[in-house]
Amino acid sequence: MTIYQNLIAGEWTGADAVENINPSDTKEVVGLYASGSAADTKNAIAAAKAAFPAWSRSGIWERHVILKKAGDEIMARKDELGALLAREEGKTLPEAIGETIRASQIFEFFAGEALRLAGEVVPSVRPNIGVEITREPLGVIGIITPWNFPIAIPAWKIAPALCYGNTVVFKPAELVPGCSWAIVDILNRAGLPKGVLNLVMGKGSVVGQTMLDSPDLAGITFTGSVGTGKRVAVSSIEHNRKIQLEMGGKNPMVILDDADLNVAVEAAANSAFFSTGQRCTASSRLIVTEGIHDRFVAAMTERLKSLNVDHALKTGTHIGPVVDERQLKTDIDYIEIGRQEGAKLAFGGELISRDTPGFYLQPTLFTEATNQMRISREEIFGPVASVIRVRDYDEALAVANDTPFGLSSGIATTSLKHATHFKRNAEAGMVMVNLPTAGVDFHVPFGGRKGSSYGSREQGKYAAEFFTVVKTAYTLA
Ligand code: NAD
């Protein structure tokens, strides 16, 4: 079997490889992907450092053309790349193709942003002096990504890094190297000079840790768990390095008595269970007021009965498998914890067997949960959600905000008063009214508050905050 290698200083390299396994069919090996060493990582960082002076001064048209070419190729190959994504991560094929299209759109957006770089010229408070404010590239950027969005998250970090003139060392998650390899191959063929974008696949404890220990990374943009994010933060203080961290969530979805029941059920089912609940923006706390509680639980249970859990590539599958055995064990452990804490299992909770051996779990809904239970406080990251019954809007808002996280917060209501109040008072980076907590646009800021995020926002023009550094220049006229 071919080994998909690492790209270091413009050369494909690496003989040690690991199998990329399909969670819908564990007999299928998606491919063999290189597993880099600490030495590979150091070489990649040195290559990115050597490439920085020239790339940071490259023309904006050159950057535009490369990013545009990459976006166009991803779009042209959306079905093939979507199938690869579905095979390595387990999202359903329509979800995977949608994510691939998103990656293409992100490259298109930043191809445009490259042409819109601008600064400010302002008068000085002193006579005969001019002041210019410009943005310059930061330097070598370390990019560390999680497994749950194998193509969109790499795209939304790589595209702005290159757009603003930085060079990159990119380490994808071990479970999903395939889509990362594919976009690096596309960008490499699109004409990036050697060393500008380096790919080092491999273990977090080896490749990731070597990146954290390097004094040569000017910035690290990380998406993943809270624990790893904290390691990135601590190491970065020592190296005086800029960081952007996107971490966990325990996103609330409030359902008020006056909600349109269909809208509420669709938003809640999507938020909690689509993409197998493996989204940082997934909602696992459904906070429901008394007047609609029983009707909501009944309608939600009916909706869950209609969702097919099966092979990600099969037509008609609504929910694919859990990503791997370890995550499946975490999900099952939390289902047991929920039972022991006294929540009532209203639907699911069981493993399912299908034609192919995979990590299939029923969508699982608890009722009679409280916000103090571990299932309501800790991120599970699987198809498991709990209904928390509350008296009224005020209690719903208080419960929604009573969490260490703050990524996305949703409300289903027909009341303008409550929707407006919620938008202002939800302690989250993103607020959704009558929409799922997951599902965002690519041209506007993405990020959270409290334990969910640290540093400036990703995506849209706000990405410039992280990927550039501001310079103020004074000139005597
Ligand atoms: P993870 O923290 O285990 O891994 C993330 C990345 O960090 C991987 O590439 C991993 O190899 C690397 N890593 C692990 N140990 C490292 C170390 N010592 N040094 C450097 N890098 C290291 O997270 P995961 O399980 O891949 O992803 C799931 C988590 O990601 C969930 O908590 C989820 O909420 C979060 N997530 C957040 C967002 C967001 O935008 N807020 C988006 C997607 C996922």
Residues whose N, C-alpha, C, O or C-beta is under 5 A from the ligand:
A	BS01	NAD	I144 T145 P146 W147 N148 K171 P172 A173 E174 G202 K203 G204 S205 G208 Q209 T223 G224 S225 V226 T228 E246 M247 G248 G249 C280 S452
